[in-house]
Amino acid sequence: MKLVVDANVLFSFFKKESQTRELITSFEIFELYTPLLGINELFKNKEEICRKSKITEADFEEAMESLKLFVGVVPDEEFKDFSREAKELLGEHVKDIPYFALAFSLNCGIWSNEKRLKRQSRIAVFSTSDLAKLLSIIKP
């Protein structure tokens, strides 16, 4: 299942026992991507992530390297042609445009816990709990 992962989901990856980390690292069913913006958001919020996740800066760097093994980082140039379509769909939610443009580009859904993103019908949006439920159904 190919998905674009938003920054808020990626933030949860840094909590060592999080369901998000387990889903990202334990299931080969996922093919995950994020725009470069998603990674930049993590670095921009490194101190807050370390504080909330109770990890050191070295732990953060190690987790970032691990995250990049599971989530492909896509440069803006590869999906910029879909930005107008994403902007038309989202209106004032400018910060989400790169995620939707990338999803349009890859013809896939989005992994986000923001309920408001589900109010549109063009891109499927899955929360962490949606994905956990889906995996519990398809597990033997």
VENGI-V968347 format. One record per residue. PSI is psi as a letter, one per 20 degrees, with the letter a starting at -180 (999 if undefined). D_FIRST is the distance of its C-alpha to the first C-alpha in whole Angstrom. Layout:
PSI_D_FIRST + PSI_D_FIRST
//
This chain:
o_0 + p_4 + q_6 + p_10 + p_12 + r_16 + h_19 + h_19 + g_16 + h_17 + g_21 + i_20 + h_19 + i_22 + o_23 + h_24 + k_23 + q_20 + h_18 + g_16 + g_17 + g_16 + g_12 + g_12 + i_14 + i_14 + o_10 + i_9 + h_6 + p_5 + o_6 + q_8 + q_11 + q_14 + q_17 + h_20 + h_22 + g_19 + g_21 + h_24 + h_24 + g_24 + h_27 + h_29 + k_28 + g_29 + g_32 + g_31 + g_27 + g_30 + g_32 + h_30 + i_28 + l_31 + r_30 + r_32 + h_32 + h_31 + h_29 + g_27 + g_27 + g_26 + h_23 + g_22 + g_22 + g_20 + g_17 + i_18 + h_17 + h_13 + o_13 + p_14 + p_17 + p_17 + q_21 + h_22 + h_23 + i_20 + j_19 + h_23 + i_23 + j_21 + h_23 + g_25 + g_23 + g_21 + g_25 + h_26 + h_23 + h_23 + d_27 + i_29 + m_26 + h_26 + i_24 + i_21 + g_21 + h_20 + g_16 + h_16 + g_18 + g_15 + g_12 + g_15 + g_15 + i_12 + l_11 + r_8 + a_9 + p_11 + o_11 + q_15 + j_17 + o_20 + h_20 + h_22 + i_19 + i_18 + i_21 + r_20 + j_18 + h_17 + p_14 + p_12 + p_12 + p_11 + r_14 + g_14 + h_15 + g_13 + h_10 + g_13 + g_14 + g_11 + h_11 + h_15 + h_14 + i_12 + q_14 + 999_17
//
